[in-house]
């Protein structure tokens, strides 16, 4: 049976037979599992979850760190036929509550206190607002266990059946839930691995949040390719890099902050940090060409091979280890096999090579649709292409360069932050008369969040004060503005729309000149 049609559970069984003793997961915190052990742990946890009452078709939301047990949980829920809603750890009560309500979640699984935040208390608050929602608090080694012999036979999922609900901030104040099947989520891992030359036994860093759709895709990649994923529950500039180095990392990702950590560590060493490095996989946001050059010159390998996609359509393009250096430095690679990618101009005509337009896509990884079906009509054009909202250029050889965004989002550390979400909260503050939120280039995070505020008459507005008020209103820390600009008025067009590009040019130039 072709890999593209297999379920996650099918792949788990097959990988355990192909590479039973091959390491699959290795965590800096000490937990590890071979492919055979992973399958066995999945069965044991599935039996334990079934014993607590998890049933086929139940929506199970989980907001968990990148633990080996978290990856086991994904397999266990697949074995039970549950619908999974992985939630990234930066979401708080407002977002988690929205996800659970819209998805009709029956189980919410979370850690206790992690990273200084009480997830269990948040889960209890969310459950208090939603009738019938049950919570489960777990830590590594404390997940439910049971006898696999008690499990009911596997009930095969129908192709195209919703098995994953993945939320993204997108461009609206409320997260948008993208419905995926095992086939859509699992479709890009293999082709991406081909581009990145992932072979059995390679060591691939998975030190970003596993609940990201990219993390789920890497699980499928490991099961298809026999590579080992190197996990870390929290990223530490010294300990994480040392762990990856000691483990012989061959694929060190996944974005600008990580590459800067690696380069800083390399400068302290006489020998190579990653002697076996093949490539640095990239994603989340385009990287500066100069950073690619530093990676090649100082870390080795072919440099950064970037990929581009969205939660709704993950990894549509990816660079290849065989690409010319100039293409690796300046593009997001070419469309993966099976992806039909076009650029469309404002008059809805398809752009020729080298002409900027909105990038639209068809492909096996495109979502089934949104949880809120009313959003689908706007998300897809008349030809069935998904509207990515990103502006880009496709050259004559098929290489894609991202040039901007139609959608008003800010990508910070690879996370989508809705400007409207922050603006809506700012407008709710008595001290704010008018406000716009923009993204400004940042060498470390990709983009920084800048609030441009017109204070209410007589009000004193400070960055620290805004941060406190926004936190009290439920905004997650990662979306909190890190820069404040006070203005007398916002530039607007005749229709009243704020001219954000003008603000970005003004304050981006000021930042480049060292002000603020």
N, C-alpha and C positions, 0 to 999 in steps of 0.2 A: 504494500500500500504506500503511495507517495507520502513523504513527510508532511507536505502541505495540508493533507487531509486528516492527519492524525490528531487526536486529542492530547492534552497535556499528560493525562494518565497513560495513554498508549506509549508516548515517548519515554516516560519514566520506566515503564516495564522493559521497553526495548533497550534503553541505555544500560539498565542493570544487567541485562544479558550480554551486551557487547563489551562493557568495561567494568565488570563487577568490582575489581580491586583498584581501579584508577581513582585518584582523589578528584572529587567533584567540587567540594566546598571546603575552604580553609579560612578560619576567622582569626583575626588578631587577638581576639579574646580567648582563643584556645579550642573552641569547638571545631570539629571537622567531620566530614563524611565522604566515603567513597560512593560511587554510583550505586553499588549494591546496598550499602548501608543507608543511603538516601531513600531508596525504595522501601526498605524495611521500616525505617522511621516514619515514612509517609503512611504506611499501612497501620502502624501502631497508633499514630496520632489520629488517623481517620476513625479508627475504632473508638478511641477516647472521645472524639467530638460527637460521634454518633451516640455514644452513651450519655452525653449531656443533652442530646435532643436535636442536634443539627441534622436536617433532612435534605434530600434531593430537592432542588428548586429554591431552598431558602436563600435569601440574600444575606450574606455575611460581610459586614464591613470590618476591616482591620486597619488600624493605625499603629504601626509597629516599626521599631528600628531594623536595621539590616543585620539581623541575627541569622544563624544557620536555621534555627527553629522557625523563623519567619518564612524562609524558603521552603522548609518542610510543610508548613501550614498551607502554602499555596498548592502543593501537591496533594495534601490530605483533603482539602476542600474539593479539588478536582476529582479525586477518587469517589467522593460522596455525591458529586453532581450538584454541588451548591453553586450559586451565582456569587462571584467575588467582587467586592468593592474595596480595593486597596486605596488607602487615604494617606497622603504624605503628611509627615509629622509636624509640619508648620501650621496645619489647619487647627483652628480653635473652635470653641463652642458654636459660634455662628455658622461657620462653614460645615463642620461635622454634623450639626443638627439639620442643616439644609440637605446634605447628602443623604443622611439616614431617612429623613422624611420623604424625599422624592423617590428614593430607591426602595422604599418600604422594607427597610432593614429589619431582620428578625434578631440578629446577633451583632453586637459591637465588641470586638476584641481589641484590647489595648494593654500597654504596660501599666505599672503603677506610677511611680515617680521616675521620670527619665529626663536627663538634661535639665534638671531643675524645675520641671513642669509636672503637675499632678494630672496625668492622663486619666487615671481611674476616677478621680473626682469629676473631671469633665464628662467622662462617659456616663457617670451616674446622673449628672445634671441633664444630659441629653436624653437619657432613658426616662427621666422624670417628666420630660415634655412629650414623650411619644408612647402611647399605650401599646403594650405588647412587646416592646423592645427589651431584650435581655442582654446583659453585659457579662464579659468574661475578662478578668485581669490575669495576665500571665507574665512570667519572667523566663529567661533561658533555663531550660530543664524542668519547668513547671507546667508545660502545656499538657492537656489531657492525653492520657494513654489508655489503651484497651487491647483486647485480644483480637488480632486480625481475623481469626476464625469466626468471629461473630458478625463480620461485615456482610451485608447483603451483596448479591452479585452486582457487577458493574452495569449500570444503565447507560448505554451509549448515548452521547449527545448527538442531536441531529446537526448536520452541517448548517452553519448559519444561525445556530441557536445562541442566544445571549448567554455568555459565561463570565463576562467581565464588564463592570461598570466603572469607568475611569473618569474622574472629574478634573476639569481644568478651569482656571480662573477666566481664561479667554478674555473677552472684551466687555463682559457684563458684570454687574455687582455680585450676582449670585453665580456660583460655579456651574459649569455645564457638564452634564453626564453623558459621556460617549459610550455607546453600547458596542461591545466587541465579542466576537466568538473566539474559541481557541484557534481557529484558522486565521482570523485577521491578526490577532496578537502574535501568533506563531509564524506568520508568513515572512517576516523580515529578518529573523535571526540567522537563518541559513545563508541567504544572499549577502547579508552584511558580513558574515564570517568569511565568505568567499573573497570579498573585497579586501578584508583585513588579514587574509592568510591565517585564519585560526585553524590550528591542527590539534589532534588529540595530544593531551599533555601540555599544551600551551597554558600560560598563567595570565589570566585576564583580571584586571582590577574591577571590583564591584564595590566601591567604597562610597558611592552616592546612595541616596535613599532607594531601597529596593521597591517600595510601593509605586515608584514612578513606572509608567508603562514601559520605559526603556529598561528598567530592571527586570520586569516580567519577561520582556523579549530576550534578555540575556539568559534567563533560566531556560527558555526554549533553545537558545544557541548552545548552551552547555550540553543539553540532552541530545542535540543533533550532532555535535562536533566532538564531544569527548574532552573538552577543555576544562580546566580548573578555574573556578572563580575565587578570588581573594577578597574576603569581606572584612569590613570594619564598621562597628556600630556608630562610632563618632570619628570624625576626621581630625587628626592632630598633626600639625605640620612636621613634627619630628617623628613621633611614634608610627604614624601611618606610613610615611615614606620609608622608614627603616624596615617596617614589616614587608612592604612590597619589594624592597631591595633584597631582603633576606630570602624571600620566597621565589626569587628569580622571575619577577614579573616580565612578561613578553609584550603585553598590551596595556600600557599605562594611560588611562583616560582620566577625566572625560571633558575637561573644559579649562578655560584660562586660569582659574584659581589653582587647579591641580598642577598645571604645567609650571606655574610660578613657584609652587612648593618644590617641585622636582628640581627645577633649575637652581633654586637657593641651596638645596641639599647637595647638588652636584658640585657647586662652587666650594664646598667645604671638604671635598674628597680629592684624593690624588688619582684614584682609579675610577672606572665607570660605575655610576649608581645602579644602572640596569644593564649588566653585561649582555643579556640575551634579548634586549629590546628590539622588537620588530617595528612597532608603530605606536603612536599615541592616538587612539580613537578620540574624535571630537564630536561635540553636540551641544545643544542648548542655545548657542549664539555664535555667529561667525567670529573667528579670531583674527587679530592683526597679522598680516603677512610677516612682519618682523619677528613675531613670536614663533611662528613656524620655523623661521631660519635659525633662531636660537636653539630650538629643540633639536634640529638636525645637527647643528654644529657642536652642541654641548652634551646632549643626551644620546645622540646616535639614532640608528634606525632611519626610516624614511621621513620622519617628522610627524606632523599632524595630518591625519586623514579624517576630514570633517564629514559629518552627516547632517541632514536636515529633515525635519518632519514635525508633526504636531501630535498631541494626544489623540486627536481624531483620525490622524493618518500618520502613524509613526514611521520614521526612517524611510522617507520617499527617495532620498538620494544618499550616496556615500562615496567618499573618495576611496581609491584603491592603492595598495602598496605598489602597483605597477604604473600608476599615473605619473606624468612628468612633474618634476618638482614645482614648476611654475603653477600648474593646475592645483596641486595640493596646497600651495600657499595662498591662493586667491579665490578658490571655489569650494563649493560643498559637494563636489563630485558629480557623478551622473546618476540618472534615475536607475533604481534597482530593476532587475528583470521583472517584467509584468506590469511595471508602472508606466502609465501614459501621462506624461507631464506636458502642459502647454502654458504659455504666457498669453494673457488676454488683455487687450487695451481697453481704455475707457469706453469705446464704442462697441465693445463686445466682439471685436475681430481678433483672430489669432495672430500674435506677433511673429515676425520672422526672426531668424537668428540675430542675436545681439541687441534686440529691441526690448526695452523694459515693459513689463506688464504684470498683472496679478497672476501668480502661479496657481494653477488649478490641476487637480490630479484625479485619475482613476487608478485603482490598483488593488491587489489582494489584501493590503493592510488598512484600507479605508474602512472606517467604522460602519456598523450596520445602520446607525442613526442615533439621534439624541434621545435621552430619557424624556425630554420635553419634545414630543414630535412636532410641535408647532414651529420649532427652530429649523427643521429639516428643509423646508422650502427655500429658505434664504441660504442655507449652507451648501446646497447643490444647484448648479445652473441647469439650463434646459437640456443640455447634452449629458447630464449625469455626472459632471466633473465636480469634485469637492472644491469649494472656494477656500483656499488657504488663508487669504487675507494678506499674504506676504507678497511684496513686490520683488521681482527678480528678472534676470536676464539668462536665457539659455543660448549658449554659443553654438556655432556650427557643428561642433563635436559633441554637443549634448551636455557640456559642463554647465552647472548652475551657479550663479552668483546672486546672493540675496542683497538687494539694494535698499530695502526699507519695508515698512509695514502699513497696510491699510488699517489694520486693527490697532486700536489704541491700547497696546499693552507694553509693559516694560519687562525686559528679561534680565533679572538680577540673579547671579549665581545659577543660571539655567532655569530659574523659576519664573513662570508667568505671573505678573502682577497687573491687575486691572486698574488702570488709572481712574476709571469711573468709580470703582469701589472705594478708593481712597478719597476721591473728590466728593462723593456722596456723604461720607463721614465728616469731611472738613466743612461742608456746607451746613451740617447740623450743629456746628459750634457757634456759640454766641459771639465769639471774638472774630469770626471770619465773615466778611461781606461778600467776597468773591474769591474763587480759587481755581487753579488748574494744576494738574500733576503731570510732569513730563519725565522722560528718561534722558539722562545725560551720559555720554560715554565715560566709562571707568575702566582703567587698565587692569584692575584687580577683579572686579565683579562682573564685567561686561557692560552693565549699565547701573547708574545710581538713581534713586528716586528723589526727585526734587519737587517740593511744593512751592508754587508761586501764589502768594496770598495777598489779597487786598484786605487789610484789617478793617473791622467795624469801627465806626467813629469812636475815638477815645480809647480803643483797645490796644493793649501791648501784646504782640504775638512773638513768642520765642520758639525755637526749635524744640527745646526741652519740654516746654509747656504743651506744644502740639503733640509730641510723642506720648506724653502721659494721658492726654485726653483721648487720643486715638486708641491707645491700649485699653482704656476704660470702656471705650465703645466697642471693643471686641476685635480690633484689627491685629493681625499677627505681626510679630516683630519684624519679619523679613520684608513686609510691605510698608513698614513705617518710613516716612521720608527721612533721608539722612542729610538733606540740605534744604534750606528755607531761603526764599527770596521774597522780600517785601516790595510791592509795587503799588502805584497809585491807581492803576487800572490795567485791564487785560486787553491785548489787541484782539479785535474780532472782525470778521468779514461782514458784509451787509446783511447776511442771514442771521448774524448773531453768534456764529461759531467761533470759538477761540482759535486763534492762529498759533497753534502749538509749535509749528516749525519755526516761526519767528522767535518764540521764546527759547526754543532749543538752540537756535543760532546765537541768540544774545547771551544766554547764560553758559552755553557750551564754550563760547569764545572767552567769556570771563574766566571760566575754569582753566582753560588752556593758558591764559595769561597769568594764572596763579592767584586770582582773587577768589575769595570765598572758601 
